[in-house]
Amino acid sequence: MSWQLTVLGPVELRVADTPTPAMPPKQQAALAILAGSAGRTVSIEELVDGIWGADRPSSAVGSLRNYAWALRKHFAAQRDSVPAAAMDDPAGASATACGSVRLSSETRGYRLEGSIELDADQVERLRAEAETARAGGYLDHAEAALRAALLLWRGDPLTGVPGPWAAAERTRLRRLQRALQEDLADIAVRRGDYLHAIGDLEALIAGDPLSERLRGLLMTALYRAGRRTEALEEYQRVRRVLVSQQGIEPGPVLVELHRRILADELPAEPESAPAVAPKPAQLPPDTTDFTGRQELVRGLGVALAHPGALVAISGMGGVGKTTLALHVAHRIRENYPDGQLYVDLHGADAEPVEPEHVLGAFLRALGVPQREVPAGVDERAALYRSAISGRRLLFLLDNARDAAQVAPLLPGEPGCAVLVTARRPFTALPGVHSAALRVLEPREAVELFSRIVGYHRVAAEPEAARRIVDLCGLLPMAVRIVAARVAARPQWTIVSEADRLAADRHDLDRFRAGDLALTAAFRAGYEQLPPAAARAFRLLAVAELPDLPLAATAAVLDTLEPIAEDLCEELVDRAMLETVGRGRYHYHDLMRLFALSRRADGNGHNMIADGPDTDARRGGDVDVTARLLDYYLATMKTVLRVRHPGLRLRLAPTGHPGTRLADLDATRDFLTVERRNLVALYRLAVAGTPHHRTLAADLALAVGETMLASDATVDIEKALEELIRATEADGNRVATQRARLALVFVQVAELSDPVRGAEHVRRLLDDVDPDSEPWVAGTTHVFAGIVELHQHEPARASAFFADALRYFRSGASPECVRVAYSFLAQAYSAAGRHRDSLAAAARAVVGDSHPGTRRNIMWALTEAAWVMSSEGEADLGCDLFDAALHAARRAGSTRFESAVHARAALAHLTAGRLSQAAEQAERAEATRDSGRVGVVHTYNLLVRYTALRHLGRNVDAAECYRSACTQIPDFDAALTRWTTLVATRPALAARDDRQPALPAAH
């Protein structure tokens, strides 16, 4: 299904040409900003500025989150409404596959995933099409394109949408509309339709009396219509306006036009187009099985449609630069009627082609006799520019080395277009439009594989085909090589080739077929690297993290960050390394394998010796994994100092200073960005040495204490379980305890699932020595108490929390003491000991002023709020919930906010405050971690459903119930627990007697 957003009038989102329900104006503004950002992550600050500007209210960020939640709900509703017939339609299969639109939460921002077509973008494409047609003399085509563009306007752009962004965009779109109207008038003059042109121009001039272009067009139309006097009067009129209003004389173009009309030198008819010269056609054939990249193809086509365009496609070897360039060139060749010239510059080879030789070949192709071709690059370049002057030619300069090789080959005036491919970006060339080429999307890679192997074979083994393209790293050359081998062997099964590739994963020689060899493509770039960059290329490949931050690369290379950045950027420029953001780097999987295969290269101190697998991970003479662990553990010590001041947790000594982090926001951002790297580092340690695993266990425990170790993007539980087994095999009891406690933090504290962590808690209770590890012992007893609370044993929980309090007092920190008091308050409350609960909560709050301990105030305030609400003190309970929410926000975690909202929702529901219960449950869902549905969050939707049903809002209740069915794992068991809980609340049970039965779950 296709999604369209109209902004050239009232904002309207359409799905498959069907309007969707209207949105509030500020939500429209948020959607328009995100849709206009072309898949870019838009920061929260940028969105707030765009919607509210300088007059933003204090609630702006919260409102923005609500808009994001509403947009997700809106998108989901539209996807769910697609008829099954449309989904099964073979003709629409590809559209359906790419027709999903989702709003994802990024680091401190949002990104719109999927394709929403803007009518404003369609206008830009039509205008480019009109410009190309007009330049080629196809005025009818140009006029049709302009009129089609103007018909897309349905009123004032972004009607009713508030904010500075909408105001600026509205101004831009109004100017665009006026420019189209001017272009249409220009075509009327060119075609000799002077009567209509004069009327249109007079109307346009009334709205823009200072436009010299419009005045010049009107003077030309009047003169050619036989109204020479009026044309001269028009000049005097515009001169008076410019002098009186601007204090300036008309520009040279208008003055020259006036002179030619006075002298009667202006042609009475438009000048005829020059004759078409003989044209070269040197483009190699297009690839018949070209697959994917359709948006990029369209974008490059639009860019190259403009006369004088210079486009450079860059990317790693084997990514498909030449294939893409040829495909685009063939699509637009008709826009350049004077011919196409092609050359392979061999920039990745040891001896690239000299510009002088290329110029000689081009001159001969343009009809210059060999005897007239001069010697020397400067002389040939001068003759070359003269030979192409006034002609519309397309140049494809393939496989260029650098800007110096390309510069002499560029045309000297507009009219021609140049398309360059190279491994490194050509940003230094003036006016260049750069396109960095990435690997294929998974569905595109499968489609390419299918075209080569045969659709019928892939249809019989679709999973095996997906495995193969994944093992190829989605790299087009690798996919093509493997597909060609499978296609040539019809007796092979696809799964057998997938198994062979997986077994020989580290053997790049498997990616060879005929003249195609992946290793050769990579080696060509590697052999051009300076020695220091080559060593960095080999060494950083050993650090197998999802992406490397600059500080970690500096630690691995044992150098300063500026030097490390220069080396990494050198590799990025040469397409040997990828950048995923400023100061963050990543290897393509196959490029990493190539780098590891070169670890025996180099001389002297640059050498990274071959050896067994552990030595390979250490990088031979450099223990890369130990350096990474040292850096991350040092940084986590800083994180703990900021988030938990005074915490006495003994960790292994570190040599690296780590990254400096000044406040809570900085620590949260660090953990959010580095989460996937930390999990990968645990796995590197498992594959490494006992020393690595000791450091990794300390690192995991430090990360676990922050309760920010996990999200939906990582499988941290599996990684920690592997680390536990490895440290047990090492006989390292302390490291095992620490890795196990880190896992308990994830399962119980972050995922809110005490059942999963109960066995690990029991093992820790048996193993931990309180005298040597008081903090570990105290924390273990806190988790033991949480498990007992979950099992409805508040008395046993109180005993565990009391033991934790004793251990924390003996050797932990004041913050840990407050943690124990907060949980004691919860246990006392569950046992009905409300007075004791309030006393424990008060002890947790009193004197708690450190920024790092604010979350403990939150827990205590939440429990006090629950107690007061249970005792009928509704107003005081609400005030305490608000105070807890404020503390949670200051702590900087939406997870904490969600926990407070969830607790408040249940309290309001129990007290019969149904509207407040529904609102708090909705906010709990809006702020919880995306993709995570723990035990604590399970009841949010059921609380909201129950409240809505009691309020008589049956349609909303039914929708909420359906969401609960799909989002809550093991929904039937959760529903049973909820029904039991409702039965223990007399007020709710009485209400349920008067309500319809629960709908069926399925």
Secondary structure, DSSP 8 states (H G I E B T S, - for coil): --EEEE-SSB-EEEETTEE-----HHHHHHHHHHHTTTT--EEHHHHHHHHTGGG--TTHHHHHHHHHHHHHHHHHHHHHTS-HHHHH-GGGHHHHHT---EEEEETTEEEEES-EEEHHHHHHHHHHHHHHHHHTT-HHHHHHHHHHHHTT--SSTTBT--SHHHHHHHHHHHHHHHHHHHHHHHHHHHHT-HHHHHHHHHHHHHH-TT-HHHHHHHHHHHHHTT-HHHHHHHHHHHHHHHHHHHS----HHHHHHHHHHHTT-S-SS-----------B------TT--S-HHHHHHHHHHHTSTT-EEEEE--TTS-HHHHHHHHHHHHGGG-TT-EEEEE--TTSSS---HHHHHHHHHHHTT--GGG--SSHHHHHHHHHHHHTT---EEEEEEE--HHHHGGGS-SSTT-EEEEEESS--TTSTT-EEEE-----HHHHHHHHHHHH-HHHHHHSHHHHHHHHHHTTT-HHHHHHHHHHHHT-TTS-HHHHHHHHHHTTT-GGGSEETTEEHHHHHHHHHTTS-HHHHHHHHHHTTS--SSEEHHHHHHHHTS-HHHHHHHHHHHHHTTSSEEEETTEEE--HHHHHHHHHTTT-S-GGG-----SHHHHHHTTTS-HHHHHHHHHHHHHHHHHHHHSTT--------SS------SHHHHHHHHHHHHHHHHHHHHHHHTS-HHHHHHHHHHHHHHHHTT-S--TT--HHHHHHHHHHHHHHHT-HHHHHHHHHHHHIIIIIIS--HHHHHHHHHHHHHH--TTT-HHHHHHHHHHHHHHHHHTT-HHHHHHHHHHHHHHHHHHS-HHHHHHHHHHHHHHHHHTT-HHHHHHHHHHHHTT---GGGHHHHHHHHHHHHHHHHHTT-HHHHHHHHHHHHHHHHHHT-HHHHHHHHHHHHHHHHHTT-HHHHHHHHHHHHHHS-TT---HHHHHHHHHHHHHHHHTT-HHHHHHHHHHHHHHSTTHHHHHHHHHHHHHT-HHHHHHHHTS-------
